Amino acid sequence: MSIDYSERIPNNVSLADNRRLQRALESWQPNYLRWWHELGPEGALAHDVYLRTAISVESDGWANFGYVKMPDYRWGIFLARRQAGRTIAFGDYRGEPAWQEVPGEYRSALRRLIVTQGDTEPASVEQQRHLGATCPSLYDLRNLYQINVEEGRHLWAMVYLLHAYFGRDGREEAEEMLQRHSGDPDRPRILGAFNEKTPHWLAYFMFTYFTDRDGKYQLASLAESGFDPLARTCQFMLTEEAHHMFVGETGIRRVVERTCDVMAALKTDDTERIRVAGVIDLPTIQRFLNFHYSVSLDLFGQERSTNAANYFTTGLKGRFQETRIDDDHRLTEDLWPVYVPQDGTIVREDQPALLALNERLRDAFIADSQRGIDRWNRAIAQRGVDYQLTLPQRGFNRRIGVFADIEVSPAGDIVSADAWARQTHDWLPSDADHGFVESLMKPVTAPGEMASWIGPPSRGINGQPIDFDYVRFAS
């Protein structure tokens, strides 16, 4: 199949001039489209959706709005502008020119980083494929589809790197990213959080708030890479990732506001009365928060990691905002505080900073997550409700790292297996919680109308009104 690279795949990587890369993408694209039809947004292939499409990295080119059928979306390939004279900012190669080609001795490690990041992109599309059938509004449905096509574009970005720089190995890895599927017992996605189900919109908002926030920090760390094409690719991906987290933060805020408004109208905090009124009670929201936050914490990996240390030392993956940090950017003598279980309690101890890079990134994620929690709590307080959402202690419900083999309460107490079993439904969503939330998931598709359990957004998209026809269904 011949592809018009200047029109069908907008790019700034000179695809039209690279015949070898054209052949690789011509082979991969039909398989990608087949995957999109089979595992992309269900029942939405013929919808006209008011989408944002990137056609360049310029300020007037990365956000072009118009109606598009998703299979016709222009999944472009963009790298941020090349910075003349850029040098590697950290590790053993600090001060040396950034690599424009893959350094041979780090080929395998670099490919592993790209594949792991790339594998998350189609995974989230698969996890969210059924949500369109229960959309709370056209505004929310459009945002779901926008995130889906951008995750698809982020897959293209990683596949471009594999095809352009890793030869046959890269082509094989690109094919395998379409063969693994979220939750597949035989060929699951690489990272655990991307094999979890996203059965309803509350889970989706939590996912976009917490799990996409992990993506922000992973991409920002890769944007510091000494391998310049990877750094530039991730810099541009971050522009789109911000919208995904916005959807999560504002979505949860709207759920919270709607619940508080109903509580005020009924003058009650009784869970059953609140549920009967068709909104999601705050303790249930807290349990879902606990789950998605803890699963996302696991994505940062082990508290002490030789892999992370090696990526840093060899210049492949830096720290969040590496160039703004005031130190030697080598970390050979530095320490970083790490939380560990010790003698039945959790203590904070200094450990080699080079081995604690994952924990440093997790610390930044936790602080960033808390800012959104604070905004939700202000919305609750403004409505006169005496309740606060909280982040559980970082050891809660962990399955990776030093907390994997112990049970920790949300307050940070190490508890017995029996105590955990007795209280887990107070801390994590139960089947009954899921069943209740799913019972509220009735589609609302009239422009401007909202489901009973969520409030309206504060503004529309791209200056459009809230009651704009964001999705036009096929007749």
N, C-alpha and C positions, 0 to 999 in steps of 0.2 A: 504494500500500500504506500503510495507516494504521499508525502506530507509537505504542505507549504509552510516552511519553518518561519517565515516572516509574519504569517497570519495565524496559522493554527496553533503554534506554540510560541507565543511571544517570549523573547529571551534577549539577554545581553551577553551571551557566551559564544556568539558567532557560529551557531548551529549550521547555518546555510553554507558555511565554508569548510565544514568538517565532515567529509563524506563517511569516514569510519564511524563517527559518533551518530550520524544520521542512520546508518544501517543498524546500529545497535538499538536505537530508539524505535525505529520502524518495526523491529522484531518484538520489542517489549510492549509498545503501546497497545496493540490489539489484546494482549493478555491483561493489561491494566483495565481496559474498557470492559472486557468480559468480567473481571473481578467486580468492577463498579456496578454492572448490571445485576450480578448475582448476589453481592454482599453489601452494596451501597444502600442509600436510603430506599426503603421498601415502598413500592407503589408510587414513586415520585418522578419517574423518568420523563413523563410528559408535562409536568408542571412548568409554568413560567414563573421564575423566582427572581425577585429584585435583588440581584447579587452585586457584590463588589469584585471587580476583576483587576488584577495588577497587569499593566502592560509595559511598565518601565519602573526603574527605581527612583525616578524623579518625583518631587512633591506633587506634581499634577498627573503622575502616571501610575501610581501604585494603588489608587482607589477610584476606579471608574465604575459607575453604577448603571445598571440597566437590567431589563428582563432577559433571563437566560434559561434554557433547559439544561439541567445539570449535566447530562451526558455530552452536551455541546460546550461545556465550560472550557475556557482556554487555560489549561494548566501550564503556566509559563515557568521558565527557569531563569532565576535572577540571582545575581551576586551583588552585594553592595559594591559601590565604586572602589576600585583599587587605590590604596593609599601609597603614594610614591615613597620609596625609601623605608617602608615599614620593616621593623625589626622584631625579633622574638622577644617578648617582654619578661620571660621567666625561665627558670630551670638552667640546665647546664649550657644551653645555647643562647642564653640571654645576651642581647646586643647584636647577634648575628642576623643577616638578612632573612626575612620570612621565606619559607620554602614555597616555590611555585609548582614544584613537582613533588611526588611522594618520596620521602627519604627511604631508601631501600631497606635499611635496618629496622625501620619502624612500620613497614608496610602492613604486617599482620595486625599490629595493635591499632593502627589508624583505621584499617578496614573494620575491625571489631567495633570501634566507637561509632563509625558511620552506620553500620548495620543495626546496632542496638538502638540508636536514635531513630533511624528510618523505620524500624519495625513497629514503633509506637504509633506512627501516623495512620496507617490503614487499620490498625487495631481499634482505635477509637471510633472510626467510621463504622466498623463492624459492630461494636458495642452499642452504638446509638441508632442502628438501622431501623428499628421498629418504632422509634419515638414519634415519628411524624403522624402516626395514626391516632395519637392521643394528645395532640398539641393544645396547650391552654389558650393560644391566640395565634393569629396570623403573624404578628410581630415575632413571637417566639419561634414559630415554625420557620420563618425566614432566617432567624439567627442560627437555628440548628443547621439548616442547609448551608449557610455561609461557612460555618465551622467545618462542616463535612467537606466542602470543596477545597477549603484551605488546607485541611489535613491531607487531602489528596495532592494538593500542590506541594506540600512539604515532603511527601513521599517522592514526588518527581525530583525535588531538589537533591535528596539523598541519592536517588537512582542516577541522576546526572553525574554526581561525583564518582559513583561506583563504575559507571560506564566509561567515563572520560579518563579515569586515572588508575583503574585496577584491572583492565583487560578482561580475560576470560573469567578470572575469579570474581571480578566485580559483576559481570553479566550473570553468573550463576547465583550470586547473592541477591541480585535484584529480582530474579525469578522466584527465589525461595521466599522473598517477602510477600509475594502474592499467593504462595502455597500454604504458609502458616495462617491460621485463623484464630481469632479470639475465642478462648474456651474450648478449642478443639482438643479432645483427649489424646489424640495421636500426634498432632502438629500444632501445639499451642504457640501463642506469642511468647517472646523471650522473657518479658518482665511480668511478674505476677499480677500487678494492678490492671494490666491490659487483657487479662483473662477473666476478670470479674464481670458480672452482668450489670447492665444499666437498664433496669426494668421499667423505670418511670422517671418523670421529670424532676422530682426532688433529688434522686440519685444523679441525674444528669447535671443539675446545677451544682451539686457538691463536687462532681467530677471536674467540671470546668473551672470551679474555684480552686480546688486543691491539686488535682492531678495535673491540670494544665499549668499550674503554678510551678510544680516540679519541672515541667517542660521549659518554663522560662529560665530557671536556674541552670538546667543542663545546657540549653542552647547558649546562654550567656557565657558559660564556661568554655564551650566549644568555640564561641566567637573570639576567644583570646588565643586560639590555637596558632602554633607556629606554621601550620600548613595553611597558607593564605586562602586557597579556594574554599576550604571548610569554614574558616573564620568569616569570610565574606558572605557565604551562603547563610550561615546562622544569624548574622547581623540582620539580613533582610527578613528572615523567618520571624525574628522577634517583633518586627513591626506588626505582623498579623497575629502573633500569639497574644498580644495585649487585648485584642477584642474578645478572645476566648475567655480570658479571666474576667473581663468586664461582664460578659453574659452570666458567668457564675455568680459574681458578687451582687450584681443588681437583681438577678433572679431570686436568690435567697432573700435579699432585702425585701423584695416585693411579696414573697411568701410570708415573711415575718410581719410585715406591715398589715397584710390582710388579716392574719390571725389576730394581731393585737386590736385591730379595728372591730372585729367580731367579739372579742373578749370584752371590749369597752361597751359595745352595744348591749351585750347580754349581762354585763356586770358580773362576770364569773371567771374563775380560773379552773373550773372543773373540767377535766380532760374529756370525759364522755359527752358533756353538753357541747363542748367546743367541736368535737368530732362530728356530732350529730348535725351541727350547723354547717358542715361541709368545708371546714378548714383544717389545717394540720397543726396540732397542738405543739407548743414550744418544747416540751420534753422529748417528743418524737423527733423534732428537728435536731435537737441536741444529740440524740443517739445516732442519727445518720451522719451528723458532723463528726462524731467520734470515729465512726468506721472509716469514712473517706479520708479523713486526716491521717489516721494511723496507717492505712494502706499506702498513702502517698509518702509518708515518712520512710517506709521501707525502700522506696525507689532510689533513695540516696545511697543505699548499700551499707556495708560494714562500717562501724565507727573507726576501726583501724584497718587501713587498706593499703597493701603494697601495690596493688594495681593503680590506685589513684596516685600514689607517690611516684610510680614509674611514669605515668602519663604526664605528671607535672615536670619531673626532672628532665624528661626527654622533649619537653616543649609541645606536647600534643594537646593537652587540655589544661587550661589555667583555672584560676579562681574567679568568682563573680567579681566583675569590675576590677580585674587584676591591676591595670595601670593606675588606678586611683589609690591603691594600697601603699602605705608608706613603710616599706621594709626592703630587705635586700633581694626579694623575689627568688630566693633560692631555698630558704627555710632549713638550712642544714643544722642550725643550732636553736631554732625557734620552738616554742611550746604552744599548745592550744588546749583549753579546758574541754574535757570529755566527761559525760555522765555515764557511770557504770554501776552495776549492782555489786554490793560488797557487804558481807555479814548481815544479810537480811534487810538492807536499806539501799538507797541510791545516793551515791556520792559524786562529787565533781572533782576530777583530778587532772593535773596537767600531763599531757602526753606529747610526744614529738609532733610538731605541726605538720611535718611532711606526711606522716601516717594518718593524721586526723583531717585530711582535706575534705572527705565526705561529710564529717561532722561539722566542719566550718560552713559548708554549703547548706547543710540541714539547719544550722543556727539561723542563717539568713532567711531561709524559707519560713521558719517558725515566726520570726519577727515580722516578716511581710504578711503572713497569714493572720497574725494577731491584729494588724491594722484594719483588716476587713471585719473581723469580729467586733472590734471597737465601734465601727460604723453601724453594724447591725444592732448592737446594744444601745447606741444613741437613739436609733429609730424606735426601739422598744420603750426606752425611758420617755421619749417625747410623747408616747401614747399613754403614759401613765401606768404602764404594766411593770410590776415588780418581779423581774426575771432577768438573768444574765446568761448568755451563751458563753461557753468557755472552751478553750483548747485543752484536751486531756494531756497529762504528762507524757513526755516523749517516749517513755517505755511501754505505754499502754497498747495492748493488742498488736505487738510487734512480732514479726515472723522472720526477720533478718537482723543479724547483729547480736550484740551482747544481751539483748532482752528477749531473744527468740525462745529461750527454753524456760522462761519464768513468766508468771502472770503479775501484771501491774495494774492497779486500779487507776481510774482517771485522775485521782488526787495524787498519785505517785507512790502509793503504798504497795509493797510486794505482798501478794496474798497467796494463799494455798489454792491448789486446784479445786478443792471443794468449795471454797469461798467464791472463786471465779465462776464455777458452775451455778452457784445459787444466785449470783448477782448479774450475770452476763446480760440478761434481758433488761436490766435497768441501765446498762451501759451501751449496748449495741442493739441495732434494730432486729426485732424478732420477725418470724414469718407472719405473725399477726400484724405487725407494723407495716410490713411490705404489703400485705393484703389490704389493709385500710387505705394506704396511700394509693395503691393501684385502683381501688374502688372509686377514687375521685377523678381518675384520669379519663375524663370524657372530652372528646375533641370539640373545640370551639373555633369555628372557621368564618364567622361573620366579621367583617372588618371593624376593628375598634372594640370588640367584645372580648371579655376575659373569663376564664374559668373561675368557679366559686372560690378556689383556694389560693388565688394569686391576685395581687393588685396590679394596676396599670403601670407601665414605665413612665418615667418623668418626661420623656421626649421620644420622638420617632427617630428614624434612621435617615441620615443624609438630608436633614431638614424637612423630611416628609412628616405629615401628621400621624398620630397614633392609629387613626382609622384608615390609613392608606392600604391599598390592596397589595400587600407585600408578596402574596403568593396567588397566582391565578391557576386554578385547577383545570386540568384537561376536561373538556365537555364529553 
